[in-house]
Amino acid sequence: MREVHVSDITKVVRDLCIEANNHLCCDVKEALLKARDEEKWDTARGILDKIITNVEISKNEEVPMCQDTGLVCAFLEIGQDVHIVGGNIDEAINAGVAQGYEEGYLRKSVVKDPLDRVNTKNNTPAVIYYDIVPGDKLKITIAPKGFGSENMSQLKMLKPADGLQGVKDFVLKVVKEAGPNPCPPIVVGVGIGGTFDRAANLAKKALMRSVNERNKNEFYADLEKELLEKVNALGIGPQGFGGKTTALAVNIENYPTHIAGLPVAVNINCHVTRHASRTL
């Protein structure tokens, strides 16, 4: 049994909150550069140039890539041989979020109650997901989720008879209705299967995967490629001004479901698709 102290968790969460907001993941940056090089329309190419310049300014000056520094989604993969000591893990994570947003001068965007709308003033609490995995490591992924893209996400309980075509139609419908609002080029996370809540969780997790990594199942890998082509054929383009790059990737995660159901969730992320990870 390996012990991990909550103070170490707090420090890592603090650092990851700042890193995720100020430094773009390498895979996303490479995808943006590739899209810029392949874009033929001057307006779309110019917008991608400005996005890339913004990313460089953020990195060099240690400032957020976007004014919406998001609601923190924390994904923890806890090895079954890890013992958390020194306090409560939820409190440790939220302490790290509070420190990160205060010390990193990040905008506080969280309200205590969805109806009374009183700001918590430190961007807590985070939305926390736990997975128990084999081993004695603890992996923490912090994903600040901006709501320009979150608000464009949808979930639908399809009927089994809707089948594969129903899934394709729904994904394309969601992206088309989103239009320029989620700040394209976007990354599209799709969750298929499970229950109402599980499908949404799968879609969110899909956004944590590299834009260069396809689903391990060949069928879903092919579906990812097909949907990406169809999404980009919509012509929404960078920031909605038209062009060949509406999305950088479509990532699908799937799970077994009930014989009577076909849940599908589409969680959209903006062009920066912020997340950062560290393993203790």
Secondary structure as UniProt FT lines:
FT   STRAND          2..5
FT   HELIX           6..22
FT   HELIX           26..38
FT   HELIX           42..61
FT   STRAND          71..79
FT   TURN            80..81
FT   STRAND          82..85
FT   HELIX           89..103
FT   TURN            104..105
FT   TURN            114..116
FT   STRAND          127..133
FT   STRAND          138..145
FT   HELIX           147..150
FT   TURN            151..152
FT   STRAND          154..158
FT   HELIX           160..162
FT   HELIX           163..178
FT   TURN            179..182
FT   STRAND          186..194
FT   HELIX           196..206
FT   TURN            207..208
FT   TURN            211..212
FT   HELIX           218..232
FT   TURN            233..234
FT   HELIX           238..240
FT   STRAND          247..257
FT   TURN            259..260
FT   STRAND          262..269
FT   TURN            271..272
FT   STRAND          276..279
//
